[in-house]
């Protein structure tokens, strides 16, 4: 959320990648939640749901790690709000 408030955030590729990972993770979580609420994984036993969910979650964790590392490395970029963005990125790396 701190990266969304930065003026002209679409000019910075690190911010754009961080936003892409965040929004993609949000939509993935929402879709998986809907599937489990509708009990679709229980009805469709052909697909290995647990394995697919594990692979996608592992991949998305790797994306978050890359996004946090890029955001933490943008400490001297000079765009407004970089201190808050860097603090959030560093806290993501240590949590």
HUZIBEL-V414294 format. One record per residue. RES is the residue in three letters. PSI is psi in whole degrees, -180 to 180 (999 if undefined). OMEGA is omega in whole degrees, -180 to 180 (* if undefined). D_CENTER is the distance of its C-alpha to the mean C-alpha in Angstrom with 1 decimal. Layout:
# HUZIBEL-V414294
res=RES psi=PSI omega=OMEGA d_center=D_CENTER
res=RES psi=PSI omega=OMEGA d_center=D_CENTER
This chain:
# HUZIBEL-V414294
res=UNK psi=-32 omega=-179 d_center=11.2
res=UNK psi=-29 omega=180 d_center=13.3
res=UNK psi=-25 omega=179 d_center=12.2
res=UNK psi=-31 omega=-177 d_center=13.2
res=UNK psi=-8 omega=-178 d_center=16.6
res=UNK psi=130 omega=179 d_center=17.5
res=UNK psi=137 omega=179 d_center=20.3
res=UNK psi=41 omega=-177 d_center=19.9
res=UNK psi=-18 omega=-180 d_center=16.3
res=UNK psi=-10 omega=177 d_center=16.5
res=UNK psi=-14 omega=-176 d_center=18.9
res=UNK psi=117 omega=-174 d_center=16.5
res=UNK psi=-30 omega=179 d_center=14.6
res=UNK psi=-42 omega=178 d_center=12.4
res=UNK psi=-40 omega=180 d_center=11.4
res=UNK psi=-41 omega=178 d_center=11.0
res=UNK psi=-42 omega=178 d_center=8.7
res=UNK psi=-43 omega=178 d_center=6.5
res=UNK psi=-39 omega=179 d_center=7.0
res=UNK psi=-44 omega=179 d_center=6.7
res=UNK psi=-42 omega=-179 d_center=3.3
res=UNK psi=-47 omega=-179 d_center=3.1
res=UNK psi=-39 omega=177 d_center=6.3
res=UNK psi=-42 omega=177 d_center=6.2
res=UNK psi=-37 omega=177 d_center=4.9
res=UNK psi=-48 omega=-179 d_center=7.4
res=UNK psi=-39 omega=177 d_center=9.9
res=UNK psi=-45 omega=179 d_center=9.9
res=UNK psi=-40 omega=179 d_center=10.6
res=UNK psi=-41 omega=180 d_center=13.1
res=UNK psi=-43 omega=179 d_center=14.8
res=UNK psi=-40 omega=177 d_center=15.2
res=UNK psi=-45 omega=178 d_center=16.5
res=UNK psi=-42 omega=179 d_center=18.9
res=UNK psi=-42 omega=-179 d_center=20.1
res=UNK psi=-32 omega=176 d_center=20.9
res=UNK psi=-39 omega=180 d_center=22.6
res=UNK psi=-1 omega=179 d_center=24.7
res=UNK psi=31 omega=180 d_center=25.5
res=UNK psi=-38 omega=178 d_center=24.8
res=UNK psi=-28 omega=179 d_center=23.9
res=UNK psi=-31 omega=-178 d_center=27.2
res=UNK psi=-32 omega=-178 d_center=29.2
res=UNK psi=89 omega=-176 d_center=27.8
res=UNK psi=-1 omega=-178 d_center=28.6
res=UNK psi=-40 omega=-178 d_center=28.8
res=UNK psi=136 omega=177 d_center=25.1
res=UNK psi=88 omega=-173 d_center=23.9
res=UNK psi=-45 omega=-177 d_center=21.1
res=UNK psi=-41 omega=180 d_center=20.3
res=UNK psi=-43 omega=179 d_center=20.2
res=UNK psi=-42 omega=179 d_center=17.9
res=UNK psi=-38 omega=178 d_center=15.5
res=UNK psi=-44 omega=-179 d_center=15.7
res=UNK psi=-45 omega=-180 d_center=15.1
res=UNK psi=-40 omega=179 d_center=12.1
res=UNK psi=-38 omega=177 d_center=10.5
res=UNK psi=-43 omega=178 d_center=11.8
res=UNK psi=-43 omega=-179 d_center=10.5
res=UNK psi=-32 omega=175 d_center=6.8
res=UNK psi=-41 omega=176 d_center=7.7
res=UNK psi=-41 omega=177 d_center=9.4
res=UNK psi=-42 omega=178 d_center=6.7
res=UNK psi=-39 omega=178 d_center=5.1
res=UNK psi=-44 omega=178 d_center=8.8
res=UNK psi=-45 omega=-179 d_center=9.7
res=UNK psi=-40 omega=179 d_center=7.6
res=UNK psi=-39 omega=178 d_center=9.1
res=UNK psi=-42 omega=178 d_center=12.3
res=UNK psi=-39 omega=180 d_center=12.6
res=UNK psi=-38 omega=179 d_center=12.0
res=UNK psi=-30 omega=179 d_center=14.6
res=UNK psi=-5 omega=-178 d_center=16.8
res=UNK psi=30 omega=-177 d_center=17.1
res=UNK psi=-27 omega=-178 d_center=19.5
res=UNK psi=23 omega=-175 d_center=22.5
res=UNK psi=-26 omega=177 d_center=21.2
res=UNK psi=6 omega=177 d_center=23.2
res=UNK psi=156 omega=-176 d_center=21.1
res=UNK psi=139 omega=178 d_center=21.5
res=UNK psi=16 omega=-176 d_center=19.4
res=UNK psi=-29 omega=-179 d_center=18.4
res=UNK psi=-45 omega=179 d_center=19.6
res=UNK psi=-40 omega=180 d_center=17.3
res=UNK psi=-42 omega=179 d_center=14.2
res=UNK psi=-39 omega=179 d_center=15.5
res=UNK psi=-41 omega=178 d_center=16.3
res=UNK psi=-38 omega=-180 d_center=12.9
res=UNK psi=-42 omega=179 d_center=11.5
res=UNK psi=-39 omega=178 d_center=14.5
res=UNK psi=-30 omega=177 d_center=14.2
res=UNK psi=-37 omega=-180 d_center=10.7
res=UNK psi=-34 omega=-175 d_center=12.6
res=UNK psi=-4 omega=-180 d_center=15.5
res=UNK psi=999 omega=* d_center=14.2
